[in-house]
Amino acid sequence: MTREEYGSAYQRGFPLTVRFLISRGLAYDSALDTAQAAWTKGWEHLTQLRDPSLVLTWTNSIALNIHRSYLRREPQTQKLPDLVAPPRMNLAAIDAGRILDNCRPNDRVVLEGHYIEGYKVQEIAERHGWTETAVRIRLLRARRSVVRRLKKGKTGKLRTIGAPSAYPDSIEMELLDKQVA
């Protein structure tokens, strides 16, 4: 086979080799590179070609062998990047919802407005036509009511007034604030 014959075979066969490699699962860019390497290697070993009419088949087999040798050298496993996945459930939201579901309507309005929506006492008072003092008192009573209801749910009975608590009142309120917020 002469240079001109191989050149014309390359012109006709190169796109066919690329399509052959794509049909074997290679990406387009990899198929282009592998086909080019196969036709170059075919040119270098042209003396080994026995039948010039089978140049396309011969070059496709060279391309397939190049791809297979690449696969053998490529590592089989790849390290996966570390992905930080947020928890699927927001447990604090579930606790806050449970607490608010057990509140009276006015208590719920005050607790939601202050702790969840982030309004100040003055803003809550203006929205509902109450005095700031009334909002503060309702907020205090709502927190205490929630603490009592939470304790009742755990032990099954309500702690009597004046009975010693496991926590001082200030710590009890801080715990509630953390649960609600």
C-alpha positions as CSV (number, residue, x, y, z in Angstrom):
1,M,0.0,0.0,0.0
2,T,1.4,3.4,-1.0
3,R,1.3,6.7,1.0
4,E,-1.4,8.1,-1.2
5,E,-3.6,5.0,-0.8
6,Y,-3.1,5.0,3.0
7,G,-3.9,8.8,3.0
8,S,-7.2,8.3,1.1
9,A,-8.0,5.3,3.4
10,Y,-7.4,7.5,6.4
11,Q,-9.7,10.2,4.9
12,R,-12.5,7.7,4.5
13,G,-11.9,5.5,7.5
14,F,-11.0,8.0,10.4
15,P,-14.6,9.1,11.0
16,L,-15.7,5.4,10.8
17,T,-13.1,4.4,13.4
18,V,-14.3,7.2,15.7
19,R,-17.9,6.0,15.4
20,F,-16.7,2.4,16.0
21,L,-15.0,3.5,19.3
22,I,-18.0,5.5,20.4
23,S,-20.2,2.4,19.9
24,R,-17.8,0.6,22.2
25,G,-18.5,3.1,25.0
26,L,-15.8,5.7,24.6
27,A,-16.5,9.4,25.0
28,Y,-16.2,11.5,21.8
29,D,-12.9,13.1,22.8
30,S,-11.3,9.9,23.9
31,A,-12.5,8.2,20.7
32,L,-10.9,11.0,18.6
33,D,-7.6,10.6,20.4
34,T,-7.6,6.8,20.2
35,A,-8.6,6.8,16.5
36,Q,-5.7,9.2,15.8
37,A,-3.3,7.0,17.7
38,A,-4.5,3.9,15.9
39,W,-4.2,5.4,12.4
40,T,-0.7,6.7,13.3
41,K,0.3,3.2,14.7
42,G,-1.1,1.7,11.5
43,W,1.1,4.0,9.4
44,E,4.2,3.0,11.4
45,H,3.5,-0.7,11.0
46,L,2.1,-0.6,7.4
47,T,4.4,-3.4,6.3
48,Q,2.5,-5.8,8.6
49,L,-0.8,-5.2,6.6
50,R,-1.4,-8.2,4.4
51,D,-4.6,-7.2,2.6
52,P,-4.9,-3.5,1.7
53,S,-8.7,-3.9,1.3
54,L,-8.9,-4.6,5.1
55,V,-7.1,-1.5,6.2
56,L,-10.2,-0.2,8.1
57,T,-10.8,-3.4,9.9
58,W,-7.1,-3.7,10.8
59,T,-7.0,-0.1,12.1
60,N,-10.2,-0.6,14.1
61,S,-8.6,-3.6,15.8
62,I,-5.5,-1.5,16.6
63,A,-7.8,1.2,18.0
64,L,-9.6,-1.3,20.2
65,N,-6.3,-2.8,21.5
66,I,-5.1,0.7,22.3
67,H,-8.3,1.4,24.3
68,R,-8.1,-2.0,26.1
69,S,-4.4,-1.3,27.1
70,Y,-5.5,2.1,28.4
71,L,-8.2,0.5,30.5
72,R,-5.7,-2.0,32.0
73,R,-3.4,0.9,33.1
74,E,-6.3,3.0,34.5
75,P,-7.0,2.5,38.2
76,Q,-10.3,0.6,38.7
77,T,-11.3,2.5,41.8
78,Q,-11.6,6.2,42.3
79,K,-11.6,8.0,45.5
80,L,-15.0,9.7,46.1
81,P,-14.9,13.3,47.4
82,D,-16.1,13.9,50.9
83,L,-19.5,15.5,50.8
84,V,-21.0,17.2,53.8
85,A,-24.6,16.1,53.9
86,P,-27.0,18.1,56.1
87,P,-29.3,16.0,58.3
88,R,-32.5,15.1,56.6
89,M,-34.7,16.1,59.6
90,N,-34.4,19.3,61.6
91,L,-34.9,17.9,65.1
92,A,-35.1,21.3,66.7
93,A,-38.0,22.3,64.4
94,I,-39.8,19.1,65.4
95,D,-39.3,19.9,69.1
96,A,-40.4,23.5,68.6
97,G,-43.5,22.3,66.7
98,R,-44.3,19.9,69.5
99,I,-43.9,22.6,72.1
100,L,-46.0,25.1,70.2
101,D,-48.8,22.6,69.5
102,N,-49.3,22.2,73.3
103,C,-49.6,25.9,73.9
104,R,-52.7,28.0,74.3
105,P,-53.3,30.4,71.3
106,N,-52.1,33.6,73.0
107,D,-49.0,31.8,74.3
108,R,-48.3,30.4,70.9
109,V,-48.6,33.8,69.3
110,V,-46.1,35.3,71.8
111,L,-43.6,32.4,71.7
112,E,-43.7,32.2,67.8
113,G,-43.4,35.9,67.4
114,H,-40.5,36.3,69.8
115,Y,-38.4,33.1,69.4
116,I,-39.2,31.9,65.9
117,E,-39.9,35.1,63.9
118,G,-37.5,37.1,65.9
119,Y,-39.7,40.0,66.8
120,K,-38.9,42.2,69.8
121,V,-41.5,42.6,72.7
122,Q,-42.3,46.1,71.4
123,E,-43.0,44.8,67.9
124,I,-45.3,42.0,69.1
125,A,-47.2,44.5,71.3
126,E,-47.7,46.9,68.3
127,R,-48.9,44.1,66.0
128,H,-51.5,42.8,68.4
129,G,-52.5,46.0,70.2
130,W,-51.2,44.9,73.6
131,T,-48.9,46.8,76.0
132,E,-45.3,45.8,76.2
133,T,-45.8,44.8,79.8
134,A,-48.6,42.4,78.8
135,V,-46.4,40.8,76.2
136,R,-43.5,40.4,78.7
137,I,-45.9,38.8,81.2
138,R,-47.4,36.5,78.5
139,L,-44.0,35.5,77.4
140,L,-42.9,34.7,80.9
141,R,-46.1,32.7,81.6
142,A,-45.9,30.9,78.3
143,R,-42.3,29.8,79.0
144,R,-43.3,28.6,82.4
145,S,-46.4,26.8,81.0
146,V,-44.2,25.0,78.4
147,V,-41.7,23.9,81.1
148,R,-44.6,22.5,83.2
149,R,-46.1,20.7,80.2
150,L,-42.7,19.3,79.2
151,K,-42.1,18.0,82.7
152,K,-45.7,16.6,82.9
153,G,-45.1,14.7,79.6
154,K,-41.9,13.0,81.0
155,T,-43.1,12.0,84.4
156,G,-46.8,11.7,83.8
157,K,-47.7,14.1,86.6
158,L,-47.2,17.7,87.2
159,R,-44.6,18.9,89.7
160,T,-46.2,20.7,92.7
161,I,-45.5,24.3,93.2
162,G,-42.7,24.9,95.6
163,A,-41.3,21.4,95.1
164,P,-37.6,21.4,94.4
165,S,-36.7,21.5,90.7
166,A,-33.7,19.7,89.2
167,Y,-32.6,23.1,87.9
168,P,-32.8,26.6,89.2
169,D,-35.4,28.7,87.4
170,S,-32.9,30.6,85.4
171,I,-31.3,27.4,84.1
172,E,-34.8,26.1,83.3
173,M,-35.6,29.2,81.2
174,E,-32.2,28.9,79.4
175,L,-33.0,25.3,78.5
176,L,-36.4,26.2,77.2
177,D,-34.9,29.1,75.2
178,K,-32.5,26.7,73.6
179,Q,-35.3,24.2,72.8
180,V,-37.6,26.8,71.3
181,A,-34.9,28.7,69.4
